[in-house]
C-alpha cells in the first residue's frame, strides 16, 4: 500500500500539472492570434478558450494581413514554450512542474497540430488554413516534428520534477505517465461525447498520439534518462503538498476556462 500511495501521488502531481499546462498552452496559442490581430490594426470580436474542445478567436482584420493569422497562434505557442522553459532549466523544485508542463504542452501540442494537420487530418484547423494560403506541407510537417522532439526532450530534461527515476520499474513508470495524461483526456472524451460527438472523432487521433508519446516517455524514463543525466540523475522527493497544489491548479484553470466559455456563450 505505501508504494501504491506513492505512485498515486506522483500521478496526481503529473495530472494536475499536465491539465494546467494544456489549458495554459491553449490560452497562449489564442493569445498569439489576438496579438497579431491587434498588431495589424484589426479588431477582436470574440475570445473562446475551451479546455476540452475547439478554442477560437473571432476578428475583423485587413485582407492584406490575413495570410499569417493562422500561423500566429502556433508561432506564439512555440515561442511561449521557450519563454517558460529556458528560465526554469535549473529548477529542482517540484512546485514548478505546472509551469514546466505549460512549456512542454506548448511545444508538443503545437507540434502535433502541425504534424497531424499536414498529414492524417490534412485541412484541419490552423495548419489547413496555412496550407490553403500557400505554406508548404513538407515544411509544416518538418516544423511539427521538430516541435514534438523539442517537447519530448524538454520533458526528459525536467523529468526529476515528476518524481520518476530510471531506477523505477517500467510498470509503475508507465502507470504514472498514463495516469498523468488520462484525466485530461477523459475530460475531452466526456465533454465532446456530450456536446460535440463528431469533433470527438477527430480528437481521438490526437489522443492516440498523446498516449503513444506517454508510452514512449515511459521507456525513455528508464535507461535513456540515466544516459541523459550521465549517471547524476537528481533524485527529488515529490510530497503531498506538491501533488495537491498541482491538482488544485489544474482543476482551477479548467473550471475558470469552462466558466468563461459558458459566460461567453
N, C-alpha and C positions, 0 to 999 in steps of 0.2 A: 504493500500500500504506500509506503513512503516514496518509492520510485514512481508509482502511478501519479501521485500527487505532484511530484516534481515535474514530470512530463506534462501534466495538465497545466501547471503554472507556466511553463515555457511556451506551450501552445497558446495559452490565453494572452501572454505578453506579445507574442508574434501576431496573433489575430487582431488584437486591438491596434497594434502599430500598423499592420497592413491595411486595416479599414481606414484609419486616419490618413495613411499615405495615399490610398487610392482616391479618396474624396479630395485631398489637397491637390493631387495631380490633375484631377478633372477641373478643379477650380482654376488652377494655374493655366491650363490649356485654354479655357474660356477667357481668362484674363488676357491672354495673348491676342485673341481676336478683338477684344474690347480696346486694348491699347492701340492696335493697328487701325481700327476703325476711327477712333478719336484722333489719332495722329494724322490721318488722311483727310480730316475735316468732315468725317461722316457723323452720323447720329445713331446712337444705340437706342433701339426702341423696346428691347426686352432682354432679360437675362434669365436663363433657366438652367440652373445647376442641379442635376439629379444624380444621386449616388448609384442607382441601380439600373437606369435606362438612359436614353438619349438626353444629353445636355446640349443646349444651343443658345446662341446669341442672335437676336433679330436686329436688323440695322438698315439704314439707308446710307449708301456710300457712292462717291463719284465713280462712274463706269471705268475710268482710266486706272483706278487703284484696285479693281475687283480681282485681278488675276492672282494677287498674293494674299487675299483674305483667308483662303483655305489653308495656306501654308503657315500663317502667322501663329495659330494655336500650337502646332507641332513644334515650330521653332522656339516658341516661348517655353513649352514643356521641356524640351531638351536643354535649353539654356538654364531654366529654373532648377533642373536636376543638378547641374554643375554648381549653381549658386548655393544650393543646400549642402551638397556633399563635400565640396572642397574645404570649407571651414571646419567641418566635423571630422576630417580624416584622422585626427589624432585622438579623438574622444574615446574614452574607455568607460563611459557612464551609460548603463542600460536605459536610463531615462531618456536618452537621446534617440532611441530606436524609432519612435514615431516620426521624427524629423528625417531620419535616415531613410525610412521606408517611403516617405514622400518623394525624396530624390530618386530612389530606386524605381518606384512606381512611375515616375515621370519618364524615365528612360525606357523601362520595359513596356509601359502602356503605349507610349507614342511609337516605339519601335514596332510592336506587334500591329498597331494600327496601320503603319506603312507597309509591313510585310504582307498582312492579310488583305489590305485594301488594294494592293497591287497584284495579288495572285488569286487566292481562293474566293475572296469577296470583292473581286475587281469591280470598281464603280461605286463602292460603298463609302459614304461619308466624305471627309476632307480629302483622303487620297484619291477617291473617284473624281472629285471636282478638280483636283490638281492635274490628274491625267487628262481630263477633258480640256483643260486650259493649256496643254502642251508640255507638261512636265514629263520627262522620260520614265517609263515604267521601270526599266532596269535601275535607273538612278534612285528611284524611291525605294525599291526593294533592297538595294545595297545599303542605303542610308538606314533603313529599318533594321537590317541585320546588325549593322554597327551599333545602333542604339540598344538593341537587345543584348548584344555582347557586353557593352559597357554597363548596362544594368546588372547583368549577371556577375560581372567582375566586382562591381561595387558592393553587391550583396555579400559576396565572398569576403571582401575586404572588411566589412563590418560584421561578419558572422559572429565574432565573440560576444557582441551585444545581445544576441539571441539566447545565450547560454548553451548553445550547441557546441560540442567539441569533437574533434576527429576520433577521440577515444570512445565515443558513444557508439553502441551497436547500431547497425543500419536500420533495424526495425523501429526503434524509438525515434531515431532521427527522421525517418520518413513520416512517422505518425505526427511528430511535432510540426513538420513543414506542411503536411496536408491539413492538419488541424489549424495551422496559421492562415491558410487561404480559404478553407471551406466555409467558414461563417459568412464571409463577404459574398462568395459565390452562391451560397444558399439564399442570401438576400436577393440577388439578381434573379434566381430561379423563381422564388416565391412572388416577387413583385411583378415580374413580367408574365408569369403564369396567370396572374390575376388580371393585370391591366393591359398587357400588350403581348399576347402569346406569339403572334408572327415574328415579332422582333426577338423573342427568346430563341428562336431557331438560329438566328444569326449569332447571338451571343454565345450559343453553345460551342461555336467554333473557337471563339476567344477563350472560353472557359477550358476547353480541352487542351489548348496550348498552355494555359497557365498551370493546369495540373501536370502537364508534361514537364514544364520548367521546374515545378516543385520536386518532381521525382528525380530530374537531373541534378537539382540542387542537393538532394539527399545523398546522391552518390558523391558529388563534388565536396560535400562537407566532411568526407572521410579522408582518405589518403591524399587527394589533390589539395585539400585545405592544409594538411600538415606540410606539404611541399611548398604551398604558397607562403606560409608563415615561417618556413625554413627551420622547423623544429622549435620555434619560440612562440607557440600559439598562446595568446593571452587568455588565461582561464579566468573568466568573470563569473560572479555569482549574481544570478537574477533572483531577486527576492519578491515576496508577495506584493509589497508596495509598488514595485516596478510594474508587475502584471496588472494590478488594479488600476494604476494610473493610465497605462496604455489602453486597457479596456474602456475606461471612462472616456478617454479622448476619442476613441473610435466610435463608441456609441453616441457621444455628444455631437460629433461633426455630422454623423449620419442623420441624427434626429433634427439638427439645425437645418441641414440641406433639404430634408423631406418637408419640414415645416415651411421653409422659404419657397420651395417649389409649389407646395399647396397654396400658399398665400398668393404666389404669382398667378396661378390659375384662377 
